[in-house]
Amino acid sequence: MPDKEYDYCKIYVDGISLEDLQSFMADMFGGRFEVRTMYLDGYSIDVRNNPSVVGEGDGGFVEWPLLVEFDADGGVSDEAAVRTVARILNGLWENGLQAVASCDFEDELPWSGGIARL
């Protein structure tokens, strides 16, 4: 089995608008977005519409309307990546939003990345 990759994680989100999610992320990290990306020390966070949404079908969380994407530039430790994604997830859940992470390290995240909350 190949080693885990800690440089990327996609989080599916439901229950908030794109603009409000960007504001929420900016407040959480003390940054600001340039179009859809917030650049931070060693990583970036993108907030965008989910291109997998095709209609009103029940495709599960993969069809939730928004995505938060964590993308490390290689200067972030594996532990810092897990902490950052866990911080995002916990913040979303604490504010009553639905969120599920999809990444190599989701088993190291609270609630297995959120899938155990569904």
Phi and psi in radians as a Rosetta constraint file:
Dihedral C 1 N 2 CA 2 C 2 CIRCULARHARMONIC -1.193 0.35
Dihedral N 2 CA 2 C 2 N 3 CIRCULARHARMONIC 2.750 0.35
Dihedral C 2 N 3 CA 3 C 3 CIRCULARHARMONIC -1.079 0.35
Dihedral N 3 CA 3 C 3 N 4 CIRCULARHARMONIC 2.713 0.35
Dihedral C 3 N 4 CA 4 C 4 CIRCULARHARMONIC -1.260 0.35
Dihedral N 4 CA 4 C 4 N 5 CIRCULARHARMONIC 2.568 0.35
Dihedral C 4 N 5 CA 5 C 5 CIRCULARHARMONIC -1.763 0.35
Dihedral N 5 CA 5 C 5 N 6 CIRCULARHARMONIC 2.213 0.35
Dihedral C 5 N 6 CA 6 C 6 CIRCULARHARMONIC -1.901 0.35
Dihedral N 6 CA 6 C 6 N 7 CIRCULARHARMONIC 0.129 0.35
Dihedral C 6 N 7 CA 7 C 7 CIRCULARHARMONIC -1.587 0.35
Dihedral N 7 CA 7 C 7 N 8 CIRCULARHARMONIC -0.042 0.35
Dihedral C 7 N 8 CA 8 C 8 CIRCULARHARMONIC -2.616 0.35
Dihedral N 8 CA 8 C 8 N 9 CIRCULARHARMONIC 2.448 0.35
Dihedral C 8 N 9 CA 9 C 9 CIRCULARHARMONIC -2.629 0.35
Dihedral N 9 CA 9 C 9 N 10 CIRCULARHARMONIC 2.362 0.35
Dihedral C 9 N 10 CA 10 C 10 CIRCULARHARMONIC -1.872 0.35
Dihedral N 10 CA 10 C 10 N 11 CIRCULARHARMONIC 2.301 0.35
Dihedral C 10 N 11 CA 11 C 11 CIRCULARHARMONIC -2.088 0.35
Dihedral N 11 CA 11 C 11 N 12 CIRCULARHARMONIC 2.090 0.35
Dihedral C 11 N 12 CA 12 C 12 CIRCULARHARMONIC -1.470 0.35
Dihedral N 12 CA 12 C 12 N 13 CIRCULARHARMONIC 2.357 0.35
Dihedral C 12 N 13 CA 13 C 13 CIRCULARHARMONIC -2.324 0.35
Dihedral N 13 CA 13 C 13 N 14 CIRCULARHARMONIC 2.480 0.35
Dihedral C 13 N 14 CA 14 C 14 CIRCULARHARMONIC -2.429 0.35
Dihedral N 14 CA 14 C 14 N 15 CIRCULARHARMONIC 2.591 0.35
Dihedral C 14 N 15 CA 15 C 15 CIRCULARHARMONIC 1.852 0.35
Dihedral N 15 CA 15 C 15 N 16 CIRCULARHARMONIC 0.229 0.35
Dihedral C 15 N 16 CA 16 C 16 CIRCULARHARMONIC -2.705 0.35
Dihedral N 16 CA 16 C 16 N 17 CIRCULARHARMONIC 2.704 0.35
Dihedral C 16 N 17 CA 17 C 17 CIRCULARHARMONIC -1.439 0.35
Dihedral N 17 CA 17 C 17 N 18 CIRCULARHARMONIC 2.831 0.35
Dihedral C 17 N 18 CA 18 C 18 CIRCULARHARMONIC -1.014 0.35
Dihedral N 18 CA 18 C 18 N 19 CIRCULARHARMONIC -0.826 0.35
Dihedral C 18 N 19 CA 19 C 19 CIRCULARHARMONIC -1.111 0.35
Dihedral N 19 CA 19 C 19 N 20 CIRCULARHARMONIC -0.737 0.35
Dihedral C 19 N 20 CA 20 C 20 CIRCULARHARMONIC -1.192 0.35
Dihedral N 20 CA 20 C 20 N 21 CIRCULARHARMONIC -0.605 0.35
Dihedral C 20 N 21 CA 21 C 21 CIRCULARHARMONIC -1.172 0.35
Dihedral N 21 CA 21 C 21 N 22 CIRCULARHARMONIC -0.713 0.35
Dihedral C 21 N 22 CA 22 C 22 CIRCULARHARMONIC -1.087 0.35
Dihedral N 22 CA 22 C 22 N 23 CIRCULARHARMONIC -0.774 0.35
Dihedral C 22 N 23 CA 23 C 23 CIRCULARHARMONIC -1.082 0.35
Dihedral N 23 CA 23 C 23 N 24 CIRCULARHARMONIC -0.727 0.35
Dihedral C 23 N 24 CA 24 C 24 CIRCULARHARMONIC -1.057 0.35
Dihedral N 24 CA 24 C 24 N 25 CIRCULARHARMONIC -0.817 0.35
Dihedral C 24 N 25 CA 25 C 25 CIRCULARHARMONIC -1.141 0.35
Dihedral N 25 CA 25 C 25 N 26 CIRCULARHARMONIC -0.735 0.35
Dihedral C 25 N 26 CA 26 C 26 CIRCULARHARMONIC -1.083 0.35
Dihedral N 26 CA 26 C 26 N 27 CIRCULARHARMONIC -0.744 0.35
Dihedral C 26 N 27 CA 27 C 27 CIRCULARHARMONIC -1.136 0.35
Dihedral N 27 CA 27 C 27 N 28 CIRCULARHARMONIC -0.733 0.35
Dihedral C 27 N 28 CA 28 C 28 CIRCULARHARMONIC -1.074 0.35
Dihedral N 28 CA 28 C 28 N 29 CIRCULARHARMONIC -0.702 0.35
Dihedral C 28 N 29 CA 29 C 29 CIRCULARHARMONIC -1.853 0.35
Dihedral N 29 CA 29 C 29 N 30 CIRCULARHARMONIC -0.056 0.35
Dihedral C 29 N 30 CA 30 C 30 CIRCULARHARMONIC 1.178 0.35
Dihedral N 30 CA 30 C 30 N 31 CIRCULARHARMONIC 0.558 0.35
Dihedral C 30 N 31 CA 31 C 31 CIRCULARHARMONIC -2.066 0.35
Dihedral N 31 CA 31 C 31 N 32 CIRCULARHARMONIC -2.946 0.35
Dihedral C 31 N 32 CA 32 C 32 CIRCULARHARMONIC -2.499 0.35
Dihedral N 32 CA 32 C 32 N 33 CIRCULARHARMONIC 2.647 0.35
Dihedral C 32 N 33 CA 33 C 33 CIRCULARHARMONIC -1.568 0.35
Dihedral N 33 CA 33 C 33 N 34 CIRCULARHARMONIC 2.438 0.35
Dihedral C 33 N 34 CA 34 C 34 CIRCULARHARMONIC -1.873 0.35
Dihedral N 34 CA 34 C 34 N 35 CIRCULARHARMONIC 1.781 0.35
Dihedral C 34 N 35 CA 35 C 35 CIRCULARHARMONIC 1.075 0.35
Dihedral N 35 CA 35 C 35 N 36 CIRCULARHARMONIC -1.780 0.35
Dihedral C 35 N 36 CA 36 C 36 CIRCULARHARMONIC -1.942 0.35
Dihedral N 36 CA 36 C 36 N 37 CIRCULARHARMONIC 0.056 0.35
Dihedral C 36 N 37 CA 37 C 37 CIRCULARHARMONIC -2.103 0.35
Dihedral N 37 CA 37 C 37 N 38 CIRCULARHARMONIC 2.371 0.35
Dihedral C 37 N 38 CA 38 C 38 CIRCULARHARMONIC -1.948 0.35
Dihedral N 38 CA 38 C 38 N 39 CIRCULARHARMONIC 2.102 0.35
Dihedral C 38 N 39 CA 39 C 39 CIRCULARHARMONIC -1.662 0.35
Dihedral N 39 CA 39 C 39 N 40 CIRCULARHARMONIC 2.203 0.35
Dihedral C 39 N 40 CA 40 C 40 CIRCULARHARMONIC -2.168 0.35
Dihedral N 40 CA 40 C 40 N 41 CIRCULARHARMONIC -3.098 0.35
Dihedral C 40 N 41 CA 41 C 41 CIRCULARHARMONIC -1.267 0.35
Dihedral N 41 CA 41 C 41 N 42 CIRCULARHARMONIC 1.738 0.35
Dihedral C 41 N 42 CA 42 C 42 CIRCULARHARMONIC 1.638 0.35
Dihedral N 42 CA 42 C 42 N 43 CIRCULARHARMONIC -0.082 0.35
Dihedral C 42 N 43 CA 43 C 43 CIRCULARHARMONIC -2.774 0.35
Dihedral N 43 CA 43 C 43 N 44 CIRCULARHARMONIC 2.940 0.35
Dihedral C 43 N 44 CA 44 C 44 CIRCULARHARMONIC -2.279 0.35
Dihedral N 44 CA 44 C 44 N 45 CIRCULARHARMONIC 2.758 0.35
Dihedral C 44 N 45 CA 45 C 45 CIRCULARHARMONIC -2.221 0.35
Dihedral N 45 CA 45 C 45 N 46 CIRCULARHARMONIC 2.150 0.35
Dihedral C 45 N 46 CA 46 C 46 CIRCULARHARMONIC -1.827 0.35
Dihedral N 46 CA 46 C 46 N 47 CIRCULARHARMONIC 2.499 0.35
Dihedral C 46 N 47 CA 47 C 47 CIRCULARHARMONIC -2.190 0.35
Dihedral N 47 CA 47 C 47 N 48 CIRCULARHARMONIC 2.172 0.35
Dihedral C 47 N 48 CA 48 C 48 CIRCULARHARMONIC -2.680 0.35
Dihedral N 48 CA 48 C 48 N 49 CIRCULARHARMONIC 2.936 0.35
Dihedral C 48 N 49 CA 49 C 49 CIRCULARHARMONIC -1.228 0.35
Dihedral N 49 CA 49 C 49 N 50 CIRCULARHARMONIC 2.572 0.35
Dihedral C 49 N 50 CA 50 C 50 CIRCULARHARMONIC -1.442 0.35
Dihedral N 50 CA 50 C 50 N 51 CIRCULARHARMONIC 2.013 0.35
Dihedral C 50 N 51 CA 51 C 51 CIRCULARHARMONIC -1.225 0.35
Dihedral N 51 CA 51 C 51 N 52 CIRCULARHARMONIC -0.191 0.35
Dihedral C 51 N 52 CA 52 C 52 CIRCULARHARMONIC -1.389 0.35
Dihedral N 52 CA 52 C 52 N 53 CIRCULARHARMONIC -0.146 0.35
Dihedral C 52 N 53 CA 53 C 53 CIRCULARHARMONIC -1.313 0.35
Dihedral N 53 CA 53 C 53 N 54 CIRCULARHARMONIC 2.077 0.35
Dihedral C 53 N 54 CA 54 C 54 CIRCULARHARMONIC -2.075 0.35
Dihedral N 54 CA 54 C 54 N 55 CIRCULARHARMONIC -0.144 0.35
Dihedral C 54 N 55 CA 55 C 55 CIRCULARHARMONIC 3.016 0.35
Dihedral N 55 CA 55 C 55 N 56 CIRCULARHARMONIC -2.688 0.35
Dihedral C 55 N 56 CA 56 C 56 CIRCULARHARMONIC -1.623 0.35
Dihedral N 56 CA 56 C 56 N 57 CIRCULARHARMONIC 0.155 0.35
Dihedral C 56 N 57 CA 57 C 57 CIRCULARHARMONIC -1.123 0.35
Dihedral N 57 CA 57 C 57 N 58 CIRCULARHARMONIC 2.864 0.35
Dihedral C 57 N 58 CA 58 C 58 CIRCULARHARMONIC -1.722 0.35
Dihedral N 58 CA 58 C 58 N 59 CIRCULARHARMONIC 1.286 0.35
Dihedral C 58 N 59 CA 59 C 59 CIRCULARHARMONIC -1.503 0.35
Dihedral N 59 CA 59 C 59 N 60 CIRCULARHARMONIC 0.128 0.35
Dihedral C 59 N 60 CA 60 C 60 CIRCULARHARMONIC 1.364 0.35
Dihedral N 60 CA 60 C 60 N 61 CIRCULARHARMONIC -2.876 0.35
Dihedral C 60 N 61 CA 61 C 61 CIRCULARHARMONIC -1.077 0.35
Dihedral N 61 CA 61 C 61 N 62 CIRCULARHARMONIC -0.445 0.35
Dihedral C 61 N 62 CA 62 C 62 CIRCULARHARMONIC -1.155 0.35
Dihedral N 62 CA 62 C 62 N 63 CIRCULARHARMONIC -0.200 0.35
Dihedral C 62 N 63 CA 63 C 63 CIRCULARHARMONIC -1.893 0.35
Dihedral N 63 CA 63 C 63 N 64 CIRCULARHARMONIC 0.223 0.35
Dihedral C 63 N 64 CA 64 C 64 CIRCULARHARMONIC -1.108 0.35
Dihedral N 64 CA 64 C 64 N 65 CIRCULARHARMONIC 2.621 0.35
Dihedral C 64 N 65 CA 65 C 65 CIRCULARHARMONIC -1.245 0.35
Dihedral N 65 CA 65 C 65 N 66 CIRCULARHARMONIC -0.360 0.35
Dihedral C 65 N 66 CA 66 C 66 CIRCULARHARMONIC -2.213 0.35
Dihedral N 66 CA 66 C 66 N 67 CIRCULARHARMONIC 2.712 0.35
Dihedral C 66 N 67 CA 67 C 67 CIRCULARHARMONIC -2.225 0.35
Dihedral N 67 CA 67 C 67 N 68 CIRCULARHARMONIC 2.430 0.35
Dihedral C 67 N 68 CA 68 C 68 CIRCULARHARMONIC -1.973 0.35
Dihedral N 68 CA 68 C 68 N 69 CIRCULARHARMONIC 2.189 0.35
Dihedral C 68 N 69 CA 69 C 69 CIRCULARHARMONIC -2.042 0.35
Dihedral N 69 CA 69 C 69 N 70 CIRCULARHARMONIC 2.141 0.35
Dihedral C 69 N 70 CA 70 C 70 CIRCULARHARMONIC -1.651 0.35
Dihedral N 70 CA 70 C 70 N 71 CIRCULARHARMONIC 2.222 0.35
Dihedral C 70 N 71 CA 71 C 71 CIRCULARHARMONIC -2.391 0.35
Dihedral N 71 CA 71 C 71 N 72 CIRCULARHARMONIC 1.899 0.35
Dihedral C 71 N 72 CA 72 C 72 CIRCULARHARMONIC -1.505 0.35
Dihedral N 72 CA 72 C 72 N 73 CIRCULARHARMONIC 2.603 0.35
Dihedral C 72 N 73 CA 73 C 73 CIRCULARHARMONIC -1.669 0.35
Dihedral N 73 CA 73 C 73 N 74 CIRCULARHARMONIC 0.204 0.35
Dihedral C 73 N 74 CA 74 C 74 CIRCULARHARMONIC 1.741 0.35
Dihedral N 74 CA 74 C 74 N 75 CIRCULARHARMONIC -0.225 0.35
Dihedral C 74 N 75 CA 75 C 75 CIRCULARHARMONIC -1.660 0.35
Dihedral N 75 CA 75 C 75 N 76 CIRCULARHARMONIC 0.089 0.35
Dihedral C 75 N 76 CA 76 C 76 CIRCULARHARMONIC -1.858 0.35
Dihedral N 76 CA 76 C 76 N 77 CIRCULARHARMONIC 2.331 0.35
Dihedral C 76 N 77 CA 77 C 77 CIRCULARHARMONIC -1.199 0.35
Dihedral N 77 CA 77 C 77 N 78 CIRCULARHARMONIC 2.786 0.35
Dihedral C 77 N 78 CA 78 C 78 CIRCULARHARMONIC -1.011 0.35
Dihedral N 78 CA 78 C 78 N 79 CIRCULARHARMONIC -0.731 0.35
Dihedral C 78 N 79 CA 79 C 79 CIRCULARHARMONIC -1.121 0.35
Dihedral N 79 CA 79 C 79 N 80 CIRCULARHARMONIC -0.684 0.35
Dihedral C 79 N 80 CA 80 C 80 CIRCULARHARMONIC -1.166 0.35
Dihedral N 80 CA 80 C 80 N 81 CIRCULARHARMONIC -0.639 0.35
Dihedral C 80 N 81 CA 81 C 81 CIRCULARHARMONIC -1.106 0.35
Dihedral N 81 CA 81 C 81 N 82 CIRCULARHARMONIC -0.797 0.35
Dihedral C 81 N 82 CA 82 C 82 CIRCULARHARMONIC -1.090 0.35
Dihedral N 82 CA 82 C 82 N 83 CIRCULARHARMONIC -0.782 0.35
Dihedral C 82 N 83 CA 83 C 83 CIRCULARHARMONIC -1.072 0.35
Dihedral N 83 CA 83 C 83 N 84 CIRCULARHARMONIC -0.731 0.35
Dihedral C 83 N 84 CA 84 C 84 CIRCULARHARMONIC -1.154 0.35
Dihedral N 84 CA 84 C 84 N 85 CIRCULARHARMONIC -0.809 0.35
Dihedral C 84 N 85 CA 85 C 85 CIRCULARHARMONIC -1.167 0.35
Dihedral N 85 CA 85 C 85 N 86 CIRCULARHARMONIC -0.691 0.35
Dihedral C 85 N 86 CA 86 C 86 CIRCULARHARMONIC -1.079 0.35
Dihedral N 86 CA 86 C 86 N 87 CIRCULARHARMONIC -0.680 0.35
Dihedral C 86 N 87 CA 87 C 87 CIRCULARHARMONIC -1.077 0.35
Dihedral N 87 CA 87 C 87 N 88 CIRCULARHARMONIC -0.764 0.35
Dihedral C 87 N 88 CA 88 C 88 CIRCULARHARMONIC -1.069 0.35
Dihedral N 88 CA 88 C 88 N 89 CIRCULARHARMONIC -0.899 0.35
Dihedral C 88 N 89 CA 89 C 89 CIRCULARHARMONIC -1.007 0.35
Dihedral N 89 CA 89 C 89 N 90 CIRCULARHARMONIC -0.878 0.35
Dihedral C 89 N 90 CA 90 C 90 CIRCULARHARMONIC -1.060 0.35
Dihedral N 90 CA 90 C 90 N 91 CIRCULARHARMONIC -0.698 0.35
Dihedral C 90 N 91 CA 91 C 91 CIRCULARHARMONIC -1.095 0.35
Dihedral N 91 CA 91 C 91 N 92 CIRCULARHARMONIC -0.745 0.35
Dihedral C 91 N 92 CA 92 C 92 CIRCULARHARMONIC -1.126 0.35
Dihedral N 92 CA 92 C 92 N 93 CIRCULARHARMONIC -0.838 0.35
Dihedral C 92 N 93 CA 93 C 93 CIRCULARHARMONIC -1.094 0.35
Dihedral N 93 CA 93 C 93 N 94 CIRCULARHARMONIC -0.725 0.35
Dihedral C 93 N 94 CA 94 C 94 CIRCULARHARMONIC -1.103 0.35
Dihedral N 94 CA 94 C 94 N 95 CIRCULARHARMONIC -0.363 0.35
Dihedral C 94 N 95 CA 95 C 95 CIRCULARHARMONIC -1.778 0.35
Dihedral N 95 CA 95 C 95 N 96 CIRCULARHARMONIC 0.337 0.35
Dihedral C 95 N 96 CA 96 C 96 CIRCULARHARMONIC 1.321 0.35
Dihedral N 96 CA 96 C 96 N 97 CIRCULARHARMONIC 0.297 0.35
Dihedral C 96 N 97 CA 97 C 97 CIRCULARHARMONIC -1.701 0.35
Dihedral N 97 CA 97 C 97 N 98 CIRCULARHARMONIC 2.700 0.35
Dihedral C 97 N 98 CA 98 C 98 CIRCULARHARMONIC -1.570 0.35
Dihedral N 98 CA 98 C 98 N 99 CIRCULARHARMONIC 2.374 0.35
Dihedral C 98 N 99 CA 99 C 99 CIRCULARHARMONIC -2.681 0.35
Dihedral N 99 CA 99 C 99 N 100 CIRCULARHARMONIC 2.391 0.35
Dihedral C 99 N 100 CA 100 C 100 CIRCULARHARMONIC -2.426 0.35
Dihedral N 100 CA 100 C 100 N 101 CIRCULARHARMONIC 2.252 0.35
Dihedral C 100 N 101 CA 101 C 101 CIRCULARHARMONIC -1.582 0.35
Dihedral N 101 CA 101 C 101 N 102 CIRCULARHARMONIC 2.566 0.35
Dihedral C 101 N 102 CA 102 C 102 CIRCULARHARMONIC -2.286 0.35
Dihedral N 102 CA 102 C 102 N 103 CIRCULARHARMONIC 1.862 0.35
Dihedral C 102 N 103 CA 103 C 103 CIRCULARHARMONIC -2.879 0.35
Dihedral N 103 CA 103 C 103 N 104 CIRCULARHARMONIC 2.984 0.35
Dihedral C 103 N 104 CA 104 C 104 CIRCULARHARMONIC -1.093 0.35
Dihedral N 104 CA 104 C 104 N 105 CIRCULARHARMONIC -0.450 0.35
Dihedral C 104 N 105 CA 105 C 105 CIRCULARHARMONIC -1.905 0.35
Dihedral N 105 CA 105 C 105 N 106 CIRCULARHARMONIC 0.366 0.35
Dihedral C 105 N 106 CA 106 C 106 CIRCULARHARMONIC -1.042 0.35
Dihedral N 106 CA 106 C 106 N 107 CIRCULARHARMONIC -0.473 0.35
Dihedral C 106 N 107 CA 107 C 107 CIRCULARHARMONIC -1.196 0.35
Dihedral N 107 CA 107 C 107 N 108 CIRCULARHARMONIC -0.256 0.35
Dihedral C 107 N 108 CA 108 C 108 CIRCULARHARMONIC -1.657 0.35
Dihedral N 108 CA 108 C 108 N 109 CIRCULARHARMONIC -0.033 0.35
Dihedral C 108 N 109 CA 109 C 109 CIRCULARHARMONIC -1.679 0.35
Dihedral N 109 CA 109 C 109 N 110 CIRCULARHARMONIC 2.784 0.35
Dihedral C 109 N 110 CA 110 C 110 CIRCULARHARMONIC -0.997 0.35
Dihedral N 110 CA 110 C 110 N 111 CIRCULARHARMONIC 2.472 0.35
Dihedral C 110 N 111 CA 111 C 111 CIRCULARHARMONIC 0.955 0.35
Dihedral N 111 CA 111 C 111 N 112 CIRCULARHARMONIC 0.582 0.35
Dihedral C 111 N 112 CA 112 C 112 CIRCULARHARMONIC 0.913 0.35
Dihedral N 112 CA 112 C 112 N 113 CIRCULARHARMONIC 0.722 0.35
Dihedral C 112 N 113 CA 113 C 113 CIRCULARHARMONIC 1.440 0.35
Dihedral N 113 CA 113 C 113 N 114 CIRCULARHARMONIC 0.084 0.35
Dihedral C 113 N 114 CA 114 C 114 CIRCULARHARMONIC 1.915 0.35
Dihedral N 114 CA 114 C 114 N 115 CIRCULARHARMONIC -0.321 0.35
Dihedral C 114 N 115 CA 115 C 115 CIRCULARHARMONIC -1.083 0.35
Dihedral N 115 CA 115 C 115 N 116 CIRCULARHARMONIC -0.541 0.35
Dihedral C 115 N 116 CA 116 C 116 CIRCULARHARMONIC -1.312 0.35
Dihedral N 116 CA 116 C 116 N 117 CIRCULARHARMONIC -0.151 0.35
Dihedral C 116 N 117 CA 117 C 117 CIRCULARHARMONIC -1.541 0.35
Dihedral N 117 CA 117 C 117 N 118 CIRCULARHARMONIC -0.279 0.35
